[in-house]
Amino acid sequence: MHTCLLPVWFAAAQGLAPPLSLITPGASVGAIAMPPTPEKLVSGERLEFWMDSPNFSVQWNDEDIADHVAVAAIDALEASWQVMVDEEGWGAPTSGDTHKILVILDPELEATGLTTAYPTDFYPAGLPVIYLNPEYATNPPFFSALAAHEFGHVLQFRVRDWYGGGPDEAWYWEASSEWMAEGVFPDLNQYVWSTDAYASQPWEGYDSLEGYHQYGMVLLNSYLSGFEIGNAGLWEIWLGNTAQPWLGEIGRVTGTAASETWANFVGAYMAMQLDDAELLMYPALQGEAVSIAGELGSAYLDLGDAVGSVSISAGIGTLVRDGDWWVFSDVINIPEGEGDVVLVLTNPGDTALEFGFEIGEFIPEPSEEAEDESTGFESPPALATEPSKAGCNAVPFERTPWWWAVFFGLTARCSSRSRSRQQ
């Protein structure tokens, strides 16, 4: 798993943490804006050793760093440029039209990598500099994904104002860069190691940085790409961002509330319908209710071969069985199946959620022809269960009599048939 220093650098830049100790780029690093030239320029004076490619200048001071490390970095970075800039439509990063992006190999870096932005007169949004720890080049797949991850940050700096970002800003930078690296090197599947950062602490809030939770939120992007908005929609969250907090930006593109998105995300994830499902890390299932600490955190509960119905006292429920999932509130009948039943409870609020759940008897569905003895009117028609574009559809309970909602907590049946990878 990558251990990018970006959240720490954000905090340091905002005066919330001590400054980082980094190799300083060569003097006069502040590139000036100028028209395109046949050969892109290098900003400032070079470090002692260097190697250039069409779009990058890899530099270092340590004579023990072998040339093949620089070659590996360049190969991965140029591949990232081709995919993200040329094919995925992000466009060149800040200064990238005229200057090579500076990459510094730093064996003393206290992490795997870091991307920073040095504001200059000509580039007030920040001139990007990538730091890579060459020690990780001994693992070529990881090092390639690391370079792609950091280049993802270079692109992000061009379109998102990090200066004004609050404490919930950094998480989606990391979650998105992890998915970018997967997009560049889909055969390496390096992002799957990051999913343990979510699986080991799913009760944490969506924006938590505890235990590298932010990397594990790559799972959210896998869901959004596969079931709701495709990769093009993910990029629109960034490229069209309106400086809202990230939940607002995601909702702007999905058109759904965050709680609904999360309830479907955890269902698709636990139903093993995400990409590379057999490689992902999954939470240890609990046998009893546990507190959910953070906003949009979730508890994953093992109901075994339960039959009948499940009722919950709080939160948003997602029932998972045999590769399908159902989102509900209050109560739901357990669908027939062969596999064990998993209940996922998601916290829609910003304070810790205490909840309970209970297995009860099956709630029979009223016959459509049955007449209400007290009124003589027929019972209302059954609620629609057609899946939405994401595979699930929230039922507007406020339009439904309370007694009908008790009978039908079931909102929508989600199936792998609805899954598609949009581009």
Disulfide bonds with the S-S distance in Angstrom:
Cys392-Cys414 1.59
